[in-house]
Amino acid sequence: MENSHEAIIEPETYELVQAEFKRRKKAGNCTSAINCFASRITCGDCGGFYGRKVWHSNTKYAQTIWQCNNKFIRKAKCTTPHLKEELIKKAFVDVFNSLIDNKEEIINSYDDLIKKITDYSKEEKEIEKIEIESEVLQTSIERLISENARTTIDQAEYAKKYNALAQKHNNLQKIMQTLIRDIDKKKAKRTLMKAFLKTLKQQRHILKEFDEKIWSATLNYLEVKSNEMLVFHFKDGRELPGA
């Protein structure tokens, strides 16, 4: 019985986790969550993840950098640059602070934005129409089967009619499954947008230093372009360039 027991995991938290699983599955390859930057920085050339590397380890010149994992694997080497960890942190702080500067404007327009982007009333109406059409087809199929059992019907003609009705029914079911997936995506998107807004509302002051929790809560991924341009893709669908 649905909703008969208190949820162990909040629905919003569950949807956020599922969205993260889908993001990683879509990205492919093995991902890691040991470091907050792992599985969050992508190469604009090949779409692969950036990996963490330490240059000049065990020396006073040691520095941590992030570089495309496929940079020297592919024949056509990726032209995206490596990034120093401190540069990534500073770029995120600057971009997130630009959101803080426009916080009130963003909050005031957010409810309408969420409704516009995640409205699935159209899909629900389409599903209702498909369910009605499917019932009509199902009735026609059952009537045809019954008629074939009671009377003598040319079997070739019967098979032709049956296959035509069954094909229409199957096609409708495929369309409905696509619509259901579209609704699920919009629900997940709404959850991500609300979580993003919640974090933004809680942040009363600009960031003075990198905050790992805010990075993880608001950012979907950071894309590194070959011209050394950074594009921050936030969980609400917002894309902002970084220096």
C-alpha positions as CSV (number, residue, x, y, z in Angstrom):
1,M,0.0,0.0,0.0
2,E,1.6,3.3,-1.2
3,N,2.6,5.9,1.5
4,S,1.4,3.6,4.3
5,H,4.7,3.8,6.1
6,E,7.1,6.6,6.9
7,A,9.8,6.8,4.2
8,I,13.2,5.8,5.3
9,I,14.7,8.1,2.6
10,E,13.0,11.3,1.7
11,P,11.6,11.2,-1.9
12,E,13.6,14.3,-2.9
13,T,16.8,12.6,-1.6
14,Y,16.0,9.4,-3.4
15,E,15.4,11.2,-6.7
16,L,18.6,13.1,-6.4
17,V,20.5,9.9,-5.9
18,Q,18.8,8.3,-8.9
19,A,19.6,11.3,-11.0
20,E,23.3,11.0,-10.0
21,F,23.3,7.3,-10.9
22,K,21.8,8.1,-14.3
23,R,24.4,10.9,-14.8
24,R,27.3,8.5,-14.1
25,K,25.7,5.7,-16.2
26,K,25.3,8.1,-19.1
27,A,28.9,9.2,-18.8
28,G,30.2,5.6,-18.9
29,N,33.5,4.3,-17.7
30,C,34.4,3.8,-14.1
31,T,33.7,6.7,-11.8
32,S,34.9,7.6,-8.4
33,A,33.6,9.7,-5.5
34,I,36.7,9.7,-3.4
35,N,37.4,13.4,-4.4
36,C,34.7,15.9,-5.0
37,F,36.1,16.7,-8.4
38,A,36.1,13.0,-9.5
39,S,33.4,12.4,-12.2
40,R,32.6,16.1,-12.2
41,I,35.0,17.4,-14.7
42,T,34.6,16.5,-18.4
43,C,36.7,17.0,-21.5
44,G,35.1,19.1,-24.2
45,D,36.9,17.2,-26.9
46,C,36.1,13.6,-26.1
47,G,33.5,13.8,-23.3
48,G,35.7,11.7,-21.0
49,F,36.4,12.5,-17.3
50,Y,39.3,14.4,-16.0
51,G,41.5,12.5,-13.6
52,R,43.6,13.6,-10.7
53,K,47.4,13.6,-11.0
54,V,50.3,14.8,-8.9
55,W,53.3,16.3,-10.6
56,H,56.7,16.3,-9.0
57,S,55.5,14.2,-6.1
58,N,57.7,14.0,-3.0
59,T,59.4,17.3,-3.9
60,K,58.9,20.9,-2.9
61,Y,57.5,21.5,-6.4
62,A,54.6,19.0,-6.0
63,Q,51.3,20.2,-7.4
64,T,47.9,18.6,-8.0
65,I,46.5,18.9,-11.5
66,W,43.5,17.5,-13.3
67,Q,43.8,16.2,-16.9
68,C,41.6,14.3,-19.4
69,N,42.1,10.6,-18.8
70,N,42.0,10.0,-22.5
71,K,44.5,12.7,-23.4
72,F,47.3,10.4,-24.5
73,I,45.2,7.3,-25.2
74,R,43.4,8.4,-28.4
75,K,45.2,8.8,-31.7
76,A,43.8,12.3,-32.0
77,K,45.0,13.7,-28.7
78,C,42.6,15.9,-26.8
79,T,43.6,19.5,-27.0
80,T,41.9,20.4,-23.7
81,P,44.4,21.8,-21.1
82,H,45.3,20.4,-17.7
83,L,44.0,22.4,-14.7
84,K,45.6,23.1,-11.4
85,E,43.3,22.2,-8.5
86,E,43.5,25.7,-7.1
87,L,42.4,27.2,-10.4
88,I,39.3,25.0,-10.4
89,K,38.4,26.0,-6.9
90,K,38.8,29.8,-7.6
91,A,36.8,29.6,-10.8
92,F,33.9,27.9,-9.0
93,V,34.0,30.4,-6.2
94,D,33.9,33.3,-8.7
95,V,31.0,31.8,-10.7
96,F,28.9,30.8,-7.7
97,N,29.4,34.3,-6.2
98,S,28.0,35.7,-9.4
99,L,24.8,33.7,-8.5
100,I,24.8,35.1,-5.0
101,D,25.0,38.7,-6.5
102,N,21.8,38.0,-8.4
103,K,20.3,35.8,-5.7
104,E,17.0,37.8,-5.3
105,E,16.4,38.0,-9.0
106,I,16.9,34.3,-9.4
107,I,14.7,33.3,-6.5
108,N,11.9,35.6,-7.6
109,S,11.7,34.0,-11.1
110,Y,12.4,30.5,-10.0
111,D,8.9,29.2,-9.3
112,D,7.7,30.2,-12.8
113,L,10.9,28.7,-14.3
114,I,10.4,25.4,-12.6
115,K,6.8,25.2,-13.7
116,K,7.8,26.0,-17.3
117,I,10.7,23.6,-17.6
118,T,9.2,20.6,-15.6
119,D,5.5,20.8,-16.5
120,Y,4.3,17.4,-17.7
121,S,0.6,18.0,-18.0
122,K,0.9,17.6,-21.8
123,E,2.5,14.2,-21.4
124,E,-0.2,13.1,-18.9
125,K,-3.0,14.1,-21.4
126,E,-1.3,12.1,-24.1
127,I,-1.1,9.1,-21.8
128,E,-4.8,9.4,-21.1
129,K,-5.6,9.4,-24.8
130,I,-3.3,6.4,-25.4
131,E,-5.0,4.4,-22.5
132,I,-8.4,5.0,-24.1
133,E,-7.2,4.0,-27.6
134,S,-5.5,0.9,-26.1
135,E,-8.7,-0.2,-24.4
136,V,-10.6,0.2,-27.7
137,L,-7.9,-1.9,-29.5
138,Q,-7.9,-4.5,-26.7
139,T,-11.6,-4.9,-27.0
140,S,-11.3,-5.2,-30.8
141,I,-8.7,-7.9,-30.4
142,E,-10.8,-9.9,-27.8
143,R,-13.8,-9.6,-30.1
144,L,-11.9,-10.9,-33.1
145,I,-10.5,-13.8,-31.1
146,S,-14.0,-14.6,-29.9
147,E,-15.4,-14.4,-33.4
148,N,-12.7,-16.7,-34.7
149,A,-13.6,-19.3,-32.0
150,R,-17.3,-19.2,-32.7
151,T,-17.4,-19.0,-36.5
152,T,-15.4,-20.2,-39.5
153,I,-13.1,-17.4,-40.6
154,D,-10.4,-17.5,-43.2
155,Q,-7.3,-17.9,-41.1
156,A,-5.1,-15.8,-43.4
157,E,-7.6,-12.9,-43.1
158,Y,-7.9,-13.5,-39.3
159,A,-4.1,-13.4,-38.9
160,K,-3.9,-10.2,-41.0
161,K,-6.5,-8.4,-38.9
162,Y,-5.1,-9.7,-35.6
163,N,-1.5,-8.7,-36.4
164,A,-2.7,-5.2,-37.5
165,L,-4.5,-4.6,-34.3
166,A,-1.7,-6.1,-32.1
167,Q,0.9,-3.9,-33.9
168,K,-1.2,-0.8,-33.3
169,H,-1.5,-1.7,-29.6
170,N,2.2,-2.4,-29.3
171,N,3.1,0.9,-30.9
172,L,0.8,2.8,-28.5
173,Q,2.5,1.1,-25.6
174,K,5.9,2.1,-26.8
175,I,4.8,5.7,-27.1
176,M,3.3,5.6,-23.6
177,Q,6.6,4.2,-22.2
178,T,8.5,7.1,-23.8
179,L,6.0,9.6,-22.3
180,I,6.4,8.0,-18.9
181,R,10.2,8.3,-19.2
182,D,9.8,11.9,-20.2
183,I,7.7,12.6,-17.1
184,D,10.3,10.8,-14.9
185,K,13.0,13.0,-16.3
186,K,11.0,16.2,-15.7
187,K,10.3,15.1,-12.1
188,A,14.0,14.4,-11.5
189,K,14.8,17.8,-13.1
190,R,12.3,19.5,-10.7
191,T,14.0,17.8,-7.8
192,L,17.4,19.0,-8.9
193,M,16.2,22.6,-9.4
194,K,14.5,22.7,-6.0
195,A,17.7,21.4,-4.3
196,F,19.7,24.0,-6.2
197,L,17.4,26.7,-5.0
198,K,17.4,25.5,-1.4
199,T,21.2,25.7,-1.4
200,L,21.2,29.1,-2.9
201,K,18.7,30.4,-0.4
202,Q,20.8,29.1,2.5
203,Q,23.9,30.9,1.3
204,R,23.6,34.3,2.8
205,H,27.1,35.6,2.0
206,I,29.5,35.3,-0.9
207,L,32.1,32.5,-0.7
208,K,35.5,33.6,0.5
209,E,36.9,30.2,-0.2
210,F,36.0,26.9,-2.0
211,D,33.2,25.0,-0.3
212,E,33.1,21.3,-1.3
213,K,29.5,20.9,-0.1
214,I,28.2,23.7,-2.2
215,W,30.1,22.3,-5.2
216,S,28.6,18.9,-4.8
217,A,25.1,20.3,-4.1
218,T,24.8,22.7,-7.0
219,L,27.1,21.6,-9.8
220,N,26.3,18.8,-12.3
221,Y,29.6,19.0,-14.0
222,L,32.4,21.3,-15.2
223,E,33.2,21.1,-18.9
224,V,36.7,22.1,-20.1
225,K,37.0,23.5,-23.6
226,S,40.0,23.2,-25.9
227,N,40.4,27.0,-25.8
228,E,40.9,26.9,-22.1
229,M,37.4,28.1,-21.4
230,L,35.5,26.5,-18.5
231,V,31.7,26.0,-18.6
232,F,30.0,25.2,-15.3
233,H,26.8,23.2,-15.8
234,F,24.7,23.6,-12.7
235,K,22.0,21.2,-11.6
236,D,19.2,23.5,-12.5
237,G,20.3,23.6,-16.2
238,R,22.1,26.9,-15.9
239,E,25.4,27.1,-17.8
240,L,27.9,29.7,-16.8
241,P,31.4,30.4,-18.2
242,G,34.3,30.5,-15.8
243,A,37.8,32.1,-16.1
